[in-house]
Structure formats: structure tokens, C-alpha cells
Amino acid sequence: MASRSSSVNTYTVKEYEGHIGVFYNNESTPYQEIDVEVASLPQADQVLLKDGIRVNDVDRLNSIIEDYES
């Protein structure tokens, strides 16, 4: 029987309705929305957010969110 702690949670930070959404695993609705317009970001960040930034670590997720909010 597989241990629950062995499952990996994936977070995806990507564009959602013109701003940034944070998605848990493969959900279609974000569990968190960040009030940052994607169009106001540099082109490189816009491309990253269009493709989605996947992370498995909550600390890394929080770091990405902080970078976009600052």
C-alpha cells in the first residue's frame, strides 16, 4: 500500500483570465489568484506563464509568487 506522504503535489503558476493563477495538481480552477496583470510583465515572464511554471515545493511556489507580487 502506497504511503500518502510519497505522493507528489504539483503546483502550476500560469496565466488565468489575464492575471496569475496558482493551480493545485491538475485542477482547472485556481485555488489562488494573484492580482498581477500578465500583460504588464516582461515578455519572457509572459511566455513562462503562458506555458505554466510547475513546482513541487511550497517554498519555491511562495518564492515565485513573491517575485511576481513585488
C-alpha positions as semicolon CSV with decimal commas, in nm:
position;residue;x (nm);y (nm);z (nm)
1;M;0,000;0,000;0,000
2;A;0,144;0,336;-0,104
3;S;0,212;0,591;0,164
4;R;0,025;0,920;0,135
5;S;0,349;1,108;0,201
6;S;0,502;0,954;-0,111
7;S;0,256;1,129;-0,341
8;V;0,388;1,444;-0,501
9;N;0,178;1,756;-0,512
10;T;0,229;1,974;-0,814
11;Y;0,153;2,344;-0,826
12;T;0,129;2,531;-1,154
13;V;0,160;2,907;-1,177
14;K;0,014;3,031;-1,504
15;E;-0,194;3,294;-1,675
16;Y;-0,561;3,283;-1,581
17;E;-0,807;3,535;-1,725
18;G;-0,534;3,794;-1,781
19;H;-0,371;3,765;-1,440
20;I;-0,180;3,497;-1,249
21;G;-0,345;3,185;-1,114
22;V;-0,199;2,916;-0,891
23;F;-0,334;2,570;-0,964
24;Y;-0,307;2,266;-0,741
25;N;-0,228;1,938;-0,918
26;N;-0,434;1,932;-1,239
27;E;-0,732;2,139;-1,125
28;S;-0,895;2,359;-1,388
29;T;-0,981;2,634;-1,140
30;P;-0,706;2,813;-0,948
31;Y;-0,702;2,781;-0,572
32;Q;-0,528;3,120;-0,554
33;E;-0,535;3,420;-0,784
34;I;-0,268;3,689;-0,785
35;D;-0,375;4,038;-0,880
36;V;-0,092;4,095;-1,128
37;E;-0,177;4,158;-1,492
38;V;0,031;3,927;-1,709
39;A;0,043;4,187;-1,987
40;S;0,235;4,422;-1,752
41;L;0,518;4,171;-1,711
42;P;0,830;4,134;-1,930
43;Q;0,783;3,920;-2,242
44;A;0,995;3,635;-2,101
45;D;0,769;3,610;-1,795
46;Q;0,459;3,621;-2,014
47;V;0,589;3,322;-2,211
48;L;0,668;3,130;-1,891
49;L;0,321;3,197;-1,752
50;K;0,153;3,101;-2,077
51;D;0,328;2,762;-2,065
52;G;0,288;2,732;-1,687
53;I;0,556;2,709;-1,420
54;R;0,535;2,375;-1,240
55;V;0,680;2,330;-0,893
56;N;0,660;2,054;-0,634
57;D;0,784;2,256;-0,337
58;V;0,572;2,504;-0,140
59;D;0,876;2,719;-0,057
60;R;0,962;2,750;-0,427
61;L;0,597;2,829;-0,502
62;N;0,593;3,106;-0,242
63;S;0,917;3,245;-0,383
64;I;0,769;3,263;-0,735
65;I;0,454;3,434;-0,605
66;E;0,659;3,688;-0,409
67;D;0,868;3,766;-0,718
68;Y;0,559;3,845;-0,924
69;E;0,392;4,047;-0,649
70;S;0,694;4,273;-0,595
